[in-house]
């Protein structure tokens, strides 16, 4: 009888403490997954074509979809130039993972979608540059124009002026303010639909 009470007491103890122990383990696992996602961004920025990169990228995107710890708003327009590109999925995944990592690393800015978009796009630009460094033929005009900080537009403005034209305004769908391309076009007024 005493043995039965001891076993029953042990069973009750496990029954009540089990969920608490499992919850503590779950929190530890979630923290490790968050840390892994953040480290994944850096790994993919440094080695986007590594043989493990596809699996790391896939895990990151799947984790973001499944978790309730972070959500991101994806603007596919940002990374979709007019040309087909071999590494489009890598850039879009990096943009997505970069946004999530930014929000998780900066909880005070987790609701700032503009800052997250910018962080994701910067991460995608880093990956693009790393891809081109490994495969110089992997250049994409759309991305090169963004990286050129307004140089292409400034050259076009010079040609218009040399031909006797007057440039009244330069208009852009997307302006990446951190690249300061607007300065390249001075004194021409610049209008842009989306600013990051």
N, C-alpha and C positions, 0 to 999 in steps of 0.2 A: 504494500500500500504506500509506504514511504517512497519507494523507488518510482512508483507511478506518479506521485505528486511532484517529485523532482523532475521527471521527464516532462510532465505537463507544464510545470513552471518554466522549464527551459524552452518548450515549444511556444508558450505564450510570450516569453521574452523575445524570441526570434521573430515571432509574428508582429510584435509591436516595434521592435528596433530595426527589423529588416528594411522596411521602407526608408527609415531615416538614414541608414547606412548606404542604401542604394541611391538615395537622393544626393548624399554627400559625394558618392562616386560619380554620379551623373554630372554634378557641378564641376568636379575635377576634370572629367572627360571633356565637357564643353569648353572649359578654360584652355585645355590642351589643344582642342580643335581650333579655337580662335587664334591661339599662338601659331599653330601650324599654317593657318590661312595667311596670316601676316607674313610669315617666313616664306611662304610659297610665292607671294608677290615678288619679293626680292630675288628669289631663285629664278623665277621666270623672266625678270628683267635682265638678269645677268646671263642666263642661258636659255633663251626661248626655243632653241632648236635642239636642246639636249634630248637624249633618247628617253628620259623620264618625264620630259616637259608635258607631253600629251596627257599622261596619266595624272600628273599634278594639276594641270589645267582642268581636266575633266572632274577630278575630285572637288576642286574649289568651286566650280560652277554648281555641281550637284549639292554641295554642302550649303551654299547660299540659298538655293531653291528650297531645301528641306528645313533649314533652321528658322527659328523664330527670334534669333538674336540680332538679326540685321536684315534690312530690306533695301533694295536699290531700285532706282528708276532708270531704265535704260533708254537712251536716245540713240537709236541705231543710225539716225541721220548723220551724227557726228563722224562716224567712221566709215560711212558708205560713200565713197567717191564714185564717179561715173564709170570707172573701169573695173573689170573683174580682177581679183587679186588672189593669188595663191594662199596668202596668209591672213585672209580676212577673218576667219574664225578664231585664229590666235589673237588677233588684235581686239576683236570684240570680247572674247573671254577675258583678256587682260584688263580691258577697260572695266568690265563688270567686277572682277576680283579686286582690282585696284580701288574701286569705289567702296566695296564692302570693307576692305582692310582699313581704308581711311576712317570710315565711320566707327569701326571697332577700336582703332588706335586713338581716336579722338572723340570719346563719348560726349564731350561738351558741344561737339559740332555734328552729332549724329543726325540732327534734323535739318542741317544746312545742305540741301541737295545741290546747290550751286558749287559749294566747296568740294563736295564728294564727286560731282561730275568733273570738275577740274582735276582733282587728284587721279581719277580713273583715266582721264584723257592723257595726263602727263605720263602715267605708267605705260599706257599704250604707245606713246611716242618713244619712250625709252626702249620698249620692246622692238618697235619698228627699227630704230637705229641699230640695235643689236643684231637684228635679222639681216639688215643691209650690210653690216660689218662682216657677217659670215658669208652672205650671199649677195655680192654687189649687184647682180642682175635682178634682185628682188625689190628694186625701187618702185615706188608708186607716186605718180605725179601729184596726186591730191595730198599725200602726206609730206612730200618734199616741199610743196608750196607752203604748208603750215610751218614746217621746220625752217623755212627760209625767212621767216619773220617779216613778211611783206615785201621782200625783194622783187618777186615776180611782178607784183602790182606796181611797185615803184618804177620798174623798168618799162612797163607798159605806159605809165604816165609820162615818162620821159619821151618815149616814142610818139605819143599823141601830141605833146608840145612841140617836138622837133618837126612834126608834119604840119604845124601851124594850127593845130586844134587847141581847144580850150577845155580843160577837164573841169566840169562844174561840181562833180561829186563822185566819190568812189563808193560803191555799194557792195556789201558782202552779206551772205547768208549767215556766216559764222565768223565771229571775231574772237580770237584768243588773246585777251588783253595782256596777259603775262608775257607775250612775245613782243609787245610794243611795236607792231607793224604799222600802226597809225602814224608814228613819227616819220616813217619812210615816205609817206605820201604828203607831208606838209608842203605847202599851205592848203592843199585840197581838203575840203570837208569830207568826212567819212561817216557813212551810215551803215549800221549792221543790225540784222534782225535778232540774232542770238549772240550774247556776250558771255564769255567764260573767263 
